[in-house]
Amino acid sequence: MIYRFRIILDTEEDVFRDIEIEQDVTLEEFHNVITQSFGFDGTEMASFYVSDEEWNQGEEISLFDMSDGSQPVRLMNETTLSDVVNESSPKLIYIYDFLSMWTFLVELAEVASYEDGREYPNVMFVHGQIPDNAPEKEFKADEFGDLEGEEGYDDFDIDSYDEMDFNENWN
């Protein structure tokens, strides 16, 4: 079977690619197709994240194993598209270059049959130009809540370092 994806750059301008690819390719192969279709050289770190309907970031599938070995890590070269994407779970988040944080929303649009004479992967449609720099990201408080409104939050001034009560020569 062939998966047809729309890959949208998370930016104000409409920038996306529609790609057809076999369902049994690895996520590493999919990563290569995405980077090439958007004009990246593919040399930066990247990860896919399983996502739900609201685009919440779930399990990470990394290009390289950067863990300390205490937790198992899913790797792109060991994971196929059909392992993580199907019609009931059609969304992934793709992050390229963790310093710039190029963020893409990847959604399975259709499952189709092979077409004779067509080579896969196939970039079906290109819309928009990628900006020179990655869009700025606004990071929000996590599940532990926002600090604003917490006791002492409004009284804390990071610029009042000299008034803090601790010995700077503690060691």
N, C-alpha and C positions, 0 to 999 in steps of 0.2 A: 504494500500500500504506500501511497504518497501522502505526506503531510504538507498542507499549505499553511504557511504562517504569515502573519503580519508582524513585523518588528518595528516598533515605534520608539524613536529617541524621545526621552522625557525632557522636552523643551517647549517653550512657548510657540515656536514656529512648527508647522507640520513637517516632520521629517520621518519618512518610513520607507521600508522595503517589504515587498511581498515575495516570499521565497517558497519554492517547492523542493522537497527533499525526501529521500526514502526514510521510512519509519525506523529502520534498523541501523542507521548510522549512529556513531557515537556523538556525545555532546561535544567532544573535542573537534570533530569534523564540522558540526553545526557552528561552533565558535569560529572556526576558520572561515566559513561561508559568510557569517555575519560581519566579521572584521573586514573582509575583502569587499563586501557589498557596500560598506559605509566608508571605505577608503583608509582604514587603519592598516598598519603594518603587521599587527598581530603579535608583537613582541612583549606586550605588557601582561601582567597578571589579570586573570578574569575568573568570574564564578557565575554559575547559574544558581537561582534560588527557586525552589518550588513555591508557587503562589496560590492563594485562594481567590475567590471572586472579587474581593475588595483590594487586591494587589498587596496583601500583607506578605512580607518576606518570610518564607519557611526554611526548610532544610537546604543547606548549601551543598553544591556540587562544584568542586574546585578544579582548576586546571592543573595545579601542582599540590602535593601534600606538604603543607607548611605547618602541620600540627606537631606537637611534642610527643606524639605517639600514645597519649593517654586516652584519646577518643578516636573511634574509627572515623575515617573521612571518605566520603564518596568522591571519586575522581571522574573527570569528564571522559578520559580514555577508556574507562571501565563501565560506563553507563550509556545505554542507548536512549534515543528519543522516546521509544515506546515504553521504556522503563519508568519514565516520569511524566509523560504527556499522553492524554487520551481525551476523548470527547467529553467525559465527565470531569476531567481535571485539565483544562486546556491552557493554563497560564503559567508562564515562567517570568522571572525577572533576571536580566542579564546585566552584570556590571563589568565594564572593561576599564582597566587602568585605575587602580585603587587610589592613586594620587589625584587624578582628575575626576574620578567617579562618573564616567560616562554611563548613564543608566538607560536601559532599554526595557520596554514592556513587550513581551513575546507572547503572542496568542495564536493558538491553533484555530484557523478559520474553517478548515475543511479537510476531510480525509477523502482522497480520491484514488482512482485506479491509475496504474501506469499507462502512459500514452506512447504508442509505438513511434519510434523515431525521435523522441525527446530525450535529451541528456539531463541527468540529475546530478547535483543540485542545479536548480534553475531559478535565476532571479527574474521573476515575472514582471515586476513593476517597481519603479524607483520614483520617489516623490521627495522633493526638497533637498537642500544642500546642508551638510553638517556644518555647524558653526566652527569658527577658529578655536574656541575654547569651550570646555564642558560647561553646561549651565550650572549656576550656583545652586547648592542644595541647602535646604533649611531642615536641620535636624531637630526633632521634637523630643520631648520627654518620653521615656519609655514607660513600661508597666508600673514602675515604682512611683510614678507621679511627677508632677511639676513641682519644683521647689518654691516657686512663687506662692506666697500665702503661708508657707511654713514658718514656724516660730523662729525668730531671729533673722529671717531672710531679708527683710527690709532694712534691718540694722547693720547688715554686713557690708563693708566697703573694702574691696580688694586693694585699694590704694592706701589703706591705713595699715600697711605692713609693720611700720615701726611701733604701732600701738598694740600689736599682738603680744600676748603674754606667753613667750616661750624663750628658751635659751638657744640662741642661734649656734652656739658651740656645743651642742648636746652630745656630740660623739667625742 
